[in-house]
Amino acid sequence: MTENPLNIDFIAGAVNYRRRFGGGRRQSLPKALGFRPGVTPSIVDATAGLGRDAFLLASLGAEVTLIERNEEVHALLESAMNRAAGESGDHAEIIARMTLVKGDARDLLPGLRPETILIDPMHPPRDKSALVKNEMRQLRALVGSDSDCLELIQIALSAATKRVVLKWPRRAPSLEGLRIPSHQIIGKSTRYDVFMTGPETSGRS
């Protein structure tokens, strides 16, 4: 059976459900990125991919810059953002907080000097490939394995003024050569390794 083409949608499905019922700022990702009462960080999503995390963060009030280096994925994101902006006032407000940039985050981050950077590279293949959703297989086919993700993280650690958050499979080993995170937030299948880079070094999220 031929798979449907990869599609990015910020209007319906899982993205809309997560926006409406996912738990808002109580979710692990916002906690890892430093959301708290009265504090909404500005964020660079250095590996935009399907854009779902960026859309969620923008729906919570954050200004989010999405960096995507793959031309086809960038075009899909741009199209999805344009469709969502025309869907409703609520969607348009969220999209207005999202800035899409085409390029390699390794080149762009030093000039941006963002507060907070989110990195969600293509994760190590799972032992049970059937657990990987079709869209993630399609995305991997487009963008590859992100073999340079350690280099990206090291650059991010030098560029971020407050913190870098690495989204990683819960049970996957840490990247060899990467320093120990300041703290972690661990969910059912995903963990967030938080690296504090500025004066806020107490390890609290």
N, CA and C atoms as a LAMMPS dump frame, in Angstrom:
ITEM: TIMESTEP
0
ITEM: NUMBER OF ATOMS
615
ITEM: BOX BOUNDS ff ff ff
-5.0000000000000000e+02 5.0000000000000000e+02
-5.0000000000000000e+02 5.0000000000000000e+02
-5.0000000000000000e+02 5.0000000000000000e+02
ITEM: ATOMS id mol type element x y z
1 1 1 N 0.832 -1.187 0
2 1 2 C 0 0 0
3 1 3 C 0.876 1.249 0
4 2 1 N 0.531 2.196 -0.852
5 2 2 C 1.288 3.441 -0.932
6 2 3 C 0.875 4.387 0.187
7 3 1 N 1.864 4.929 0.896
8 3 2 C 1.561 5.855 1.978
9 3 3 C 1.125 7.199 1.414
10 4 1 N 0.253 7.87 2.151
11 4 2 C -0.124 9.218 1.768
12 4 3 C 1.086 10.137 1.887
13 5 1 N 1.155 11.184 1.064
14 5 2 C 2.284 12.123 1.162
15 5 3 C 2.333 12.758 2.55
16 6 1 N 3.528 13.089 2.994
17 6 2 C 3.69 13.752 4.279
18 6 3 C 2.924 15.069 4.276
19 7 1 N 2.155 15.274 5.338
20 7 2 C 1.339 16.485 5.432
21 7 3 C 1.519 17.1 6.82
22 8 1 N 1.586 18.409 6.878
23 8 2 C 1.665 19.128 8.151
24 8 3 C 0.383 19.927 8.312
25 9 1 N -0.279 19.756 9.445
26 9 2 C -1.585 20.377 9.662
27 9 3 C -1.648 20.955 11.073
28 10 1 N -1.863 22.257 11.188
29 10 2 C -1.99 22.913 12.483
30 10 3 C -3.446 23.201 12.848
31 11 1 N -4.377 22.662 12.078
32 11 2 C -5.785 23.005 12.275
33 11 3 C -6.552 21.886 12.976
34 12 1 N -6.333 20.648 12.556
35 12 2 C -7.145 19.539 13.054
36 12 3 C -6.266 18.458 13.653
37 13 1 N -6.903 17.362 14.012
38 13 2 C -6.18 16.179 14.462
39 13 3 C -5.474 16.349 15.791
40 14 1 N -4.343 15.652 15.912
41 14 2 C -3.616 15.593 17.183
42 14 3 C -3.116 16.965 17.621
43 15 1 N -2.744 17.806 16.672
44 15 2 C -2.232 19.135 17.025
45 15 3 C -3.321 19.966 17.684
46 16 1 N -4.516 19.944 17.104
47 16 2 C -5.619 20.714 17.667
48 16 3 C -6.039 20.155 19.022
49 17 1 N -6.065 18.84 19.155
50 17 2 C -6.434 18.223 20.431
51 17 3 C -5.439 18.613 21.515
52 18 1 N -4.151 18.557 21.185
53 18 2 C -3.126 18.902 22.17
54 18 3 C -3.239 20.359 22.58
55 19 1 N -3.539 21.231 21.609
56 19 2 C -3.696 22.654 21.918
57 19 3 C -4.856 22.877 22.88
58 20 1 N -5.944 22.163 22.667
59 20 2 C -7.158 22.408 23.453
60 20 3 C -7.191 21.638 24.768
61 21 1 N -6.669 20.419 24.78
62 21 2 C -6.856 19.552 25.944
63 21 3 C -5.563 18.954 26.488
64 22 1 N -4.419 19.386 25.985
65 22 2 C -3.164 18.741 26.345
66 22 3 C -2.619 19.07 27.719
67 23 1 N -3.16 20.083 28.362
68 23 2 C -2.681 20.427 29.697
69 23 3 C -1.936 21.741 29.778
70 24 1 N -1.842 22.453 28.651
71 24 2 C -1.262 23.79 28.668
72 24 3 C 0.141 23.824 29.227
73 25 1 N 0.391 24.78 30.087
74 25 2 C 1.729 24.97 30.647
75 25 3 C 2.14 23.87 31.612
76 26 1 N 1.215 23.009 31.981
77 26 2 C 1.553 21.908 32.893
78 26 3 C 2.255 20.763 32.167
79 27 1 N 2.285 20.793 30.845
80 27 2 C 2.937 19.734 30.084
81 27 3 C 4.45 19.766 30.308
82 28 1 N 5.062 18.629 30.084
83 28 2 C 6.501 18.503 30.348
84 28 3 C 7.334 19.45 29.5
85 29 1 N 6.978 19.62 28.229
86 29 2 C 7.787 20.468 27.352
87 29 3 C 7.822 21.911 27.828
88 30 1 N 6.678 22.554 28.082
89 30 2 C 6.751 23.926 28.6
90 30 3 C 7.52 24.026 29.914
91 31 1 N 7.356 23.048 30.79
92 31 2 C 8.106 23.062 32.05
93 31 3 C 9.606 23.036 31.787
94 32 1 N 10.014 22.161 30.871
95 32 2 C 11.441 22.042 30.567
96 32 3 C 11.995 23.335 29.99
97 33 1 N 11.179 24.05 29.23
98 33 2 C 11.632 25.268 28.568
99 33 3 C 11.568 26.498 29.464
100 34 1 N 11.05 26.344 30.678
101 34 2 C 11.083 27.448 31.619
102 34 3 C 9.812 28.25 31.75
103 35 1 N 8.697 27.738 31.206
104 35 2 C 7.413 28.406 31.437
105 35 3 C 7.065 28.31 32.913
106 36 1 N 6.646 29.412 33.473
107 36 2 C 6.124 29.423 34.826
108 36 3 C 5.267 30.665 34.993
109 37 1 N 4.526 30.787 36.087
110 37 2 C 3.642 31.949 36.234
111 37 3 C 4.386 33.256 36.033
112 38 1 N 3.914 34.042 35.102
113 38 2 C 4.515 35.332 34.824
114 38 3 C 5.722 35.283 33.914
115 39 1 N 6.154 34.105 33.491
116 39 2 C 7.341 33.964 32.641
117 39 3 C 6.992 33.137 31.406
118 40 1 N 7.166 33.739 30.248
119 40 2 C 6.977 33.047 28.973
120 40 3 C 8.24 33.268 28.148
121 41 1 N 9.074 32.264 28.008
122 41 2 C 10.35 32.459 27.31
123 41 3 C 10.171 32.645 25.809
124 42 1 N 11.131 33.31 25.192
125 42 2 C 11.224 33.3 23.734
126 42 3 C 12.083 32.101 23.358
127 43 1 N 11.714 31.426 22.278
128 43 2 C 12.292 30.112 21.989
129 43 3 C 12.706 30.021 20.529
130 44 1 N 13.831 29.384 20.298
131 44 2 C 14.211 28.969 18.955
132 44 3 C 14.082 27.454 18.89
133 45 1 N 13.228 26.973 17.992
134 45 2 C 13.121 25.548 17.72
135 45 3 C 14.1 25.252 16.593
136 46 1 N 15.253 24.71 16.952
137 46 2 C 16.362 24.581 16.007
138 46 3 C 16.184 23.443 15.013
139 47 1 N 15.23 22.553 15.287
140 47 2 C 14.957 21.415 14.401
141 47 3 C 13.451 21.327 14.216
142 48 1 N 12.894 22.237 13.433
143 48 2 C 11.442 22.444 13.412
144 48 3 C 10.651 21.2 13.036
145 49 1 N 11.091 20.457 12.04
146 49 2 C 10.395 19.231 11.661
147 49 3 C 8.939 19.474 11.323
148 50 1 N 8.039 18.744 11.983
149 50 2 C 6.605 18.872 11.725
150 50 3 C 6 20.105 12.385
151 51 1 N 6.756 20.801 13.22
152 51 2 C 6.296 22.059 13.793
153 51 3 C 5.308 21.942 14.932
154 52 1 N 5.03 20.746 15.392
155 52 2 C 3.977 20.581 16.399
156 52 3 C 4.348 21.202 17.735
157 53 1 N 5.586 20.994 18.175
158 53 2 C 6.002 21.584 19.443
159 53 3 C 6.005 23.108 19.342
160 54 1 N 6.471 23.634 18.231
161 54 2 C 6.504 25.083 18.057
162 54 3 C 5.1 25.668 18.095
163 55 1 N 4.154 24.993 17.465
164 55 2 C 2.769 25.476 17.471
165 55 3 C 2.199 25.457 18.885
166 56 1 N 2.465 24.38 19.616
167 56 2 C 1.997 24.314 21.008
168 56 3 C 2.571 25.459 21.82
169 57 1 N 3.868 25.691 21.699
170 57 2 C 4.525 26.732 22.493
171 57 3 C 3.994 28.112 22.124
172 58 1 N 3.756 28.334 20.846
173 58 2 C 3.182 29.611 20.414
174 58 3 C 1.756 29.762 20.933
175 59 1 N 1.018 28.653 21.026
176 59 2 C -0.352 28.723 21.555
177 59 3 C -0.354 29.083 23.033
178 60 1 N 0.781 28.864 23.71
179 60 2 C 0.917 29.214 25.128
180 60 3 C 1.491 30.618 25.317
181 61 1 N 1.669 31.337 24.209
182 61 2 C 2.086 32.728 24.283
183 61 3 C 3.528 33.013 23.939
184 62 1 N 4.307 31.986 23.643
185 62 2 C 5.729 32.189 23.366
186 62 3 C 5.953 32.669 21.936
187 63 1 N 6.956 33.52 21.773
188 63 2 C 7.451 33.863 20.444
189 63 3 C 8.44 32.772 20.047
190 64 1 N 8.162 32.099 18.935
191 64 2 C 8.947 30.936 18.541
192 64 3 C 9.52 31.134 17.137
193 65 1 N 10.826 30.965 17.024
194 65 2 C 11.482 30.951 15.722
195 65 3 C 11.754 29.513 15.341
196 66 1 N 11.244 29.084 14.203
197 66 2 C 11.418 27.72 13.721
198 66 3 C 12.506 27.712 12.645
199 67 1 N 13.524 26.909 12.846
200 67 2 C 14.583 26.768 11.849
201 67 3 C 14.471 25.392 11.205
202 68 1 N 14.382 25.368 9.89
203 68 2 C 14.314 24.101 9.156
204 68 3 C 15.217 24.195 7.936
205 69 1 N 16.131 23.242 7.816
206 69 2 C 17.097 23.308 6.726
207 69 3 C 16.689 22.503 5.5
208 70 1 N 15.754 21.556 5.687
209 70 2 C 15.32 20.756 4.555
210 70 3 C 14.302 21.541 3.73
211 71 1 N 14.576 21.698 2.449
212 71 2 C 13.75 22.555 1.61
213 71 3 C 12.309 22.064 1.523
214 72 1 N 12.103 20.755 1.389
215 72 2 C 10.747 20.229 1.257
216 72 3 C 9.963 20.375 2.558
217 73 1 N 10.601 20.079 3.671
218 73 2 C 9.919 20.222 4.966
219 73 3 C 9.615 21.695 5.243
220 74 1 N 10.553 22.573 4.91
221 74 2 C 10.323 24.013 5.072
222 74 3 C 9.098 24.454 4.27
223 75 1 N 8.964 23.961 3.043
224 75 2 C 7.817 24.323 2.208
225 75 3 C 6.514 23.807 2.81
226 76 1 N 6.536 22.593 3.368
227 76 2 C 5.342 22.042 4.015
228 76 3 C 4.957 22.866 5.245
229 77 1 N 5.936 23.274 6.014
230 77 2 C 5.662 24.118 7.182
231 77 3 C 5.067 25.454 6.766
232 78 1 N 5.652 26.056 5.761
233 78 2 C 5.174 27.358 5.296
234 78 3 C 3.73 27.267 4.829
235 79 1 N 3.414 26.217 4.083
236 79 2 C 2.055 26.02 3.602
237 79 3 C 1.086 25.803 4.757
238 80 1 N 1.485 24.972 5.729
239 80 2 C 0.623 24.692 6.881
240 80 3 C 0.375 25.949 7.703
241 81 1 N 1.397 26.77 7.871
242 81 2 C 1.236 28.006 8.63
243 81 3 C 0.302 28.977 7.91
244 82 1 N 0.417 29.052 6.607
245 82 2 C -0.464 29.937 5.836
246 82 3 C -1.919 29.477 5.929
247 83 1 N -2.142 28.158 5.852
248 83 2 C -3.511 27.638 5.964
249 83 3 C -4.082 27.929 7.348
250 84 1 N -3.281 27.703 8.375
251 84 2 C -3.764 27.916 9.738
252 84 3 C -4.073 29.389 9.997
253 85 1 N -3.246 30.269 9.45
254 85 2 C -3.46 31.704 9.668
255 85 3 C -4.8 32.163 9.108
256 86 1 N -5.275 31.477 8.074
257 86 2 C -6.555 31.844 7.483
258 86 3 C -7.733 31.08 8.043
259 87 1 N -7.49 30.181 8.996
260 87 2 C -8.545 29.33 9.519
261 87 3 C -9.444 30.066 10.508
262 88 1 N -8.849 30.779 11.44
263 88 2 C -9.629 31.476 12.475
264 88 3 C -8.761 32.542 13.111
265 89 1 N -9.394 33.42 13.865
266 89 2 C -8.644 34.443 14.576
267 89 3 C -7.69 33.852 15.59
268 90 1 N -8.132 32.791 16.276
269 90 2 C -7.267 32.151 17.263
270 90 3 C -6.025 31.569 16.602
271 91 1 N -6.235 30.881 15.488
272 91 2 C -5.099 30.305 14.782
273 91 3 C -4.17 31.396 14.249
274 92 1 N -4.751 32.445 13.712
275 92 2 C -3.928 33.535 13.176
276 92 3 C -3.064 34.159 14.261
277 93 1 N -3.613 34.277 15.46
278 93 2 C -2.864 34.855 16.58
279 93 3 C -1.673 33.969 16.947
280 94 1 N -1.898 32.652 16.92
281 94 2 C -0.81 31.726 17.224
282 94 3 C 0.27 31.787 16.154
283 95 1 N -0.146 31.73 14.905
284 95 2 C 0.814 31.738 13.8
285 95 3 C 1.623 33.037 13.79
286 96 1 N 1.006 34.139 14.221
287 96 2 C 1.715 35.422 14.252
288 96 3 C 2.896 35.399 15.207
289 97 1 N 2.886 34.458 16.147
290 97 2 C 4.012 34.326 17.082
291 97 3 C 5.061 33.332 16.588
292 98 1 N 4.863 32.78 15.389
293 98 2 C 5.794 31.806 14.817
294 98 3 C 6.517 32.422 13.624
295 99 1 N 7.831 32.378 13.648
296 99 2 C 8.653 32.885 12.543
297 99 3 C 9.444 31.731 11.959
298 100 1 N 9.193 31.432 10.697
299 100 2 C 9.845 30.312 10.034
300 100 3 C 11.069 30.784 9.262
301 101 1 N 12.195 30.136 9.501
302 101 2 C 13.46 30.501 8.856
303 101 3 C 14.025 29.262 8.173
304 102 1 N 14.475 29.41 6.936
305 102 2 C 15.118 28.302 6.236
306 102 3 C 16.63 28.445 6.371
307 103 1 N 17.262 27.397 6.839
308 103 2 C 18.707 27.427 6.988
309 103 3 C 19.17 26.375 7.966
310 104 1 N 20.469 26.307 8.162
311 104 2 C 21.089 25.351 9.074
312 104 3 C 21.261 26.034 10.43
313 105 1 N 20.653 25.463 11.447
314 105 2 C 20.705 26.076 12.779
315 105 3 C 22.136 26.232 13.277
316 106 1 N 23.027 25.378 12.84
317 106 2 C 24.423 25.502 13.271
318 106 3 C 25.02 26.834 12.818
319 107 1 N 24.584 27.313 11.672
320 107 2 C 25.07 28.593 11.159
321 107 3 C 24.316 29.774 11.749
322 108 1 N 23.031 29.573 12.053
323 108 2 C 22.167 30.684 12.436
324 108 3 C 22.179 30.999 13.934
325 109 1 N 22.322 29.986 14.771
326 109 2 C 22.178 30.202 16.214
327 109 3 C 23.165 31.214 16.796
328 110 1 N 24.445 31.182 16.415
329 110 2 C 25.37 32.151 17.022
330 110 3 C 24.963 33.601 16.789
331 111 1 N 24.363 33.896 15.648
332 111 2 C 23.932 35.258 15.373
333 111 3 C 22.632 35.625 16.051
334 112 1 N 21.804 34.618 16.354
335 112 2 C 20.508 34.896 16.982
336 112 3 C 20.639 35.146 18.488
337 113 1 N 21.551 34.439 19.137
338 113 2 C 21.751 34.543 20.59
339 113 3 C 20.415 34.455 21.343
340 114 1 N 19.66 33.381 21.138
341 114 2 C 18.332 33.271 21.761
342 114 3 C 18.426 32.966 23.249
343 115 1 N 17.332 33.251 23.948
344 115 2 C 17.232 32.874 25.36
345 115 3 C 17.261 31.358 25.518
346 116 1 N 16.366 30.718 24.783
347 116 2 C 16.103 29.3 24.985
348 116 3 C 16.059 28.59 23.644
349 117 1 N 16.69 27.428 23.573
350 117 2 C 16.729 26.661 22.339
351 117 3 C 16.173 25.266 22.596
352 118 1 N 15.278 24.842 21.725
353 118 2 C 14.744 23.484 21.743
354 118 3 C 15.371 22.707 20.591
355 119 1 N 15.882 21.524 20.896
356 119 2 C 16.453 20.654 19.874
357 119 3 C 15.758 19.299 19.954
358 120 1 N 15.14 18.916 18.848
359 120 2 C 14.445 17.631 18.758
360 120 3 C 14.932 16.933 17.491
361 121 1 N 16.133 16.357 17.541
362 121 2 C 16.686 15.721 16.339
363 121 3 C 15.966 14.423 16.024
364 122 1 N 16.231 13.884 14.841
365 122 2 C 15.728 12.547 14.541
366 122 3 C 16.326 11.589 15.558
367 123 1 N 15.461 10.877 16.257
368 123 2 C 15.91 10.036 17.352
369 123 3 C 16.481 8.71 16.841
370 124 1 N 17.267 8.035 17.678
371 124 2 C 17.79 6.736 17.273
372 124 3 C 16.651 5.797 16.896
373 125 1 N 16.828 4.987 15.844
374 125 2 C 15.766 4.05 15.45
375 125 3 C 15.402 3.131 16.605
376 126 1 N 14.101 2.877 16.75
377 126 2 C 13.655 1.976 17.803
378 126 3 C 13.867 0.53 17.377
379 127 1 N 13.975 -0.351 18.395
380 127 2 C 14.138 -1.769 18.103
381 127 3 C 12.916 -2.318 17.383
382 128 1 N 11.728 -1.803 17.735
383 128 2 C 10.489 -2.251 17.11
384 128 3 C 10.024 -1.166 16.146
385 129 1 N 10.395 -1.337 14.879
386 129 2 C 10.112 -0.286 13.903
387 129 3 C 8.624 -0.053 13.71
388 130 1 N 7.789 -1.04 14.042
389 130 2 C 6.352 -0.869 13.87
390 130 3 C 5.808 0.219 14.782
391 131 1 N 6.555 0.544 15.842
392 131 2 C 6.097 1.573 16.764
393 131 3 C 6.281 2.977 16.2
394 132 1 N 7.069 3.093 15.156
395 132 2 C 7.331 4.4 14.578
396 132 3 C 6.209 4.745 13.611
397 133 1 N 5.576 5.887 13.803
398 133 2 C 4.45 6.269 12.972
399 133 3 C 4.897 6.522 11.533
400 134 1 N 3.939 6.342 10.608
401 134 2 C 4.239 6.534 9.192
402 134 3 C 4.854 7.9 8.929
403 135 1 N 4.29 8.946 9.545
404 135 2 C 4.772 10.295 9.251
405 135 3 C 6.204 10.488 9.727
406 136 1 N 6.59 9.826 10.82
407 136 2 C 7.957 9.955 11.284
408 136 3 C 8.921 9.205 10.357
409 137 1 N 8.468 8.074 9.821
410 137 2 C 9.29 7.38 8.832
411 137 3 C 9.473 8.257 7.589
412 138 1 N 8.386 8.916 7.196
413 138 2 C 8.466 9.797 6.03
414 138 3 C 9.391 10.981 6.298
415 139 1 N 9.291 11.541 7.496
416 139 2 C 10.15 12.668 7.838
417 139 3 C 11.616 12.233 7.851
418 140 1 N 11.888 11.067 8.421
419 140 2 C 13.266 10.565 8.454
420 140 3 C 13.796 10.367 7.037
421 141 1 N 12.924 9.891 6.128
422 141 2 C 13.347 9.689 4.744
423 141 3 C 13.741 11.008 4.088
424 142 1 N 13.103 12.108 4.513
425 142 2 C 13.404 13.414 3.932
426 142 3 C 14.646 14.054 4.542
427 143 1 N 14.751 14.013 5.862
428 143 2 C 15.795 14.8 6.538
429 143 3 C 17.014 13.975 6.934
430 144 1 N 16.908 12.644 6.869
431 144 2 C 18.043 11.821 7.257
432 144 3 C 18.103 11.58 8.755
433 145 1 N 19.266 11.22 9.238
434 145 2 C 19.417 10.778 10.63
435 145 3 C 19.923 11.86 11.572
436 146 1 N 20.161 13.078 11.061
437 146 2 C 20.699 14.148 11.911
438 146 3 C 21.992 13.713 12.6
439 147 1 N 22.915 13.191 11.807
440 147 2 C 24.174 12.704 12.371
441 147 3 C 25.022 13.813 12.976
442 148 1 N 24.679 15.062 12.667
443 148 2 C 25.439 16.198 13.203
444 148 3 C 24.762 16.825 14.419
445 149 1 N 23.855 16.079 15.064
446 149 2 C 23.089 16.693 16.162
447 149 3 C 23.971 17.037 17.359
448 150 1 N 25.027 16.274 17.622
449 150 2 C 25.913 16.627 18.733
450 150 3 C 26.569 17.978 18.476
451 151 1 N 27.024 18.185 17.258
452 151 2 C 27.612 19.48 16.906
453 151 3 C 26.588 20.598 17.089
454 152 1 N 25.346 20.349 16.669
455 152 2 C 24.297 21.351 16.831
456 152 3 C 24.076 21.681 18.302
457 153 1 N 24.029 20.659 19.147
458 153 2 C 23.799 20.895 20.57
459 153 3 C 24.941 21.704 21.167
460 154 1 N 26.165 21.385 20.802
461 154 2 C 27.31 22.117 21.34
462 154 3 C 27.253 23.59 20.925
463 155 1 N 26.867 23.853 19.689
464 155 2 C 26.727 25.24 19.234
465 155 3 C 25.598 25.923 19.996
466 156 1 N 24.493 25.185 20.198
467 156 2 C 23.366 25.751 20.939
468 156 3 C 23.763 26.107 22.366
469 157 1 N 24.566 25.277 22.995
470 157 2 C 24.999 25.543 24.366
471 157 3 C 25.83 26.824 24.45
472 158 1 N 26.542 27.13 23.387
473 158 2 C 27.333 28.36 23.362
474 158 3 C 26.482 29.578 23.028
475 159 1 N 25.369 29.352 22.313
476 159 2 C 24.563 30.478 21.829
477 159 3 C 23.436 30.88 22.779
478 160 1 N 22.834 29.918 23.465
479 160 2 C 21.67 30.205 24.3
480 160 3 C 22.07 30.997 25.542
481 161 1 N 21.31 32.029 25.871
482 161 2 C 21.621 32.84 27.044
483 161 3 C 21.016 32.269 28.328
484 162 1 N 20.06 31.34 28.22
485 162 2 C 19.44 30.782 29.418
486 162 3 C 19.481 29.26 29.468
487 163 1 N 18.941 28.611 28.421
488 163 2 C 18.899 27.147 28.49
489 163 3 C 18.745 26.528 27.115
490 164 1 N 19.183 25.261 27.046
491 164 2 C 18.97 24.415 25.883
492 164 3 C 18.218 23.183 26.363
493 165 1 N 17.194 22.799 25.629
494 165 2 C 16.415 21.613 25.97
495 165 3 C 16.522 20.61 24.83
496 166 1 N 16.973 19.409 25.148
497 166 2 C 17.073 18.325 24.186
498 166 3 C 15.935 17.35 24.426
499 167 1 N 15.112 17.164 23.404
500 167 2 C 14.011 16.196 23.464
501 167 3 C 14.533 14.865 22.97
502 168 1 N 14.395 13.812 23.789
503 168 2 C 15.086 12.561 23.502
504 168 3 C 14.231 11.392 23.99
505 169 1 N 14.317 10.227 23.36
506 169 2 C 13.569 9.069 23.863
507 169 3 C 13.956 8.748 25.304
508 170 1 N 12.967 8.397 26.096
509 170 2 C 13.196 8.228 27.533
510 170 3 C 14.321 7.245 27.845
511 171 1 N 14.346 6.127 27.155
512 171 2 C 15.305 5.078 27.501
513 171 3 C 16.541 5.074 26.604
514 172 1 N 16.64 6.008 25.685
515 172 2 C 17.806 6.04 24.799
516 172 3 C 19.021 6.56 25.552
517 173 1 N 20.201 6.007 25.272
518 173 2 C 21.404 6.512 25.941
519 173 3 C 21.706 7.941 25.507
520 174 1 N 22.354 8.685 26.369
521 174 2 C 22.753 10.049 26.035
522 174 3 C 23.808 10.02 24.939
523 175 1 N 23.893 11.117 24.201
524 175 2 C 24.888 11.218 23.147
525 175 3 C 26.286 11.211 23.75
526 176 1 N 27.153 10.412 23.183
527 176 2 C 28.531 10.347 23.67
528 176 3 C 29.222 11.688 23.451
529 177 1 N 29.859 12.198 24.491
530 177 2 C 30.555 13.468 24.405
531 177 3 C 29.742 14.65 24.867
532 178 1 N 28.461 14.432 25.17
533 178 2 C 27.605 15.524 25.632
534 178 3 C 27.666 15.624 27.15
535 179 1 N 27.764 16.832 27.66
536 179 2 C 27.856 17.013 29.104
537 179 3 C 26.562 16.575 29.782
538 180 1 N 26.657 16.333 31.07
539 180 2 C 25.491 15.915 31.853
540 180 3 C 24.51 17.09 31.947
541 181 1 N 23.216 16.855 31.733
542 181 2 C 22.255 17.956 31.825
543 181 3 C 22.107 18.473 33.243
544 182 1 N 21.666 19.72 33.345
545 182 2 C 21.428 20.316 34.665
546 182 3 C 20.314 19.585 35.392
547 183 1 N 19.284 19.205 34.653
548 183 2 C 18.219 18.378 35.197
549 183 3 C 17.437 17.778 34.039
550 184 1 N 16.521 16.871 34.362
551 184 2 C 15.703 16.215 33.364
552 184 3 C 14.242 16.247 33.784
553 185 1 N 13.378 16.269 32.794
554 185 2 C 11.952 16.066 33.003
555 185 3 C 11.581 14.844 32.178
556 186 1 N 11.062 13.823 32.84
557 186 2 C 10.876 12.527 32.202
558 186 3 C 9.401 12.185 32.104
559 187 1 N 8.961 11.882 30.88
560 187 2 C 7.597 11.456 30.64
561 187 3 C 7.53 9.97 30.36
562 188 1 N 6.398 9.526 29.814
563 188 2 C 6.198 8.094 29.58
564 188 3 C 7.155 7.549 28.525
565 189 1 N 7.328 8.282 27.437
566 189 2 C 8.185 7.793 26.361
567 189 3 C 9.283 8.778 25.971
568 190 1 N 9.195 9.997 26.503
569 190 2 C 10.124 11.062 26.131
570 190 3 C 10.728 11.677 27.379
571 191 1 N 11.991 12.064 27.272
572 191 2 C 12.595 12.831 28.352
573 191 3 C 13.142 14.132 27.777
574 192 1 N 13.208 15.134 28.625
575 192 2 C 13.741 16.432 28.245
576 192 3 C 14.985 16.692 29.08
577 193 1 N 16.137 16.687 28.419
578 193 2 C 17.395 16.997 29.077
579 193 3 C 17.587 18.509 29.031
580 194 1 N 17.667 19.133 30.183
581 194 2 C 17.734 20.587 30.292
582 194 3 C 19.153 21.008 30.668
583 195 1 N 19.727 21.867 29.85
584 195 2 C 21.077 22.371 30.072
585 195 3 C 20.992 23.872 30.34
586 196 1 N 21.245 24.276 31.566
587 196 2 C 21.222 25.691 31.895
588 196 3 C 22.524 26.335 31.413
589 197 1 N 22.403 27.497 30.788
590 197 2 C 23.584 28.136 30.187
591 197 3 C 23.849 29.528 30.74
592 198 1 N 22.909 30.09 31.492
593 198 2 C 23.077 31.447 31.987
594 198 3 C 23.108 31.476 33.5
595 199 1 N 22.786 32.637 34.081
596 199 2 C 22.848 32.777 35.541
597 199 3 C 21.836 31.937 36.282
598 200 1 N 20.77 31.498 35.568
599 200 2 C 19.741 30.671 36.231
600 200 3 C 20.235 29.23 36.26
601 201 1 N 20.991 28.879 37.276
602 201 2 C 21.677 27.585 37.295
603 201 3 C 21.241 26.7 38.456
604 202 1 N 20.123 27.014 39.081
605 202 2 C 19.701 26.232 40.239
606 202 3 C 19.113 24.885 39.852
607 203 1 N 18.794 24.689 38.534
608 203 2 C 18.209 23.421 38.109
609 203 3 C 16.712 23.395 38.244
610 204 1 N 16.099 24.491 38.654
611 204 2 C 14.646 24.534 38.766
612 204 3 C 14.057 24.959 37.436
613 205 1 N 12.9 24.373 37.107
614 205 2 C 12.233 24.69 35.852
615 205 3 C 11.014 25.537 36.093
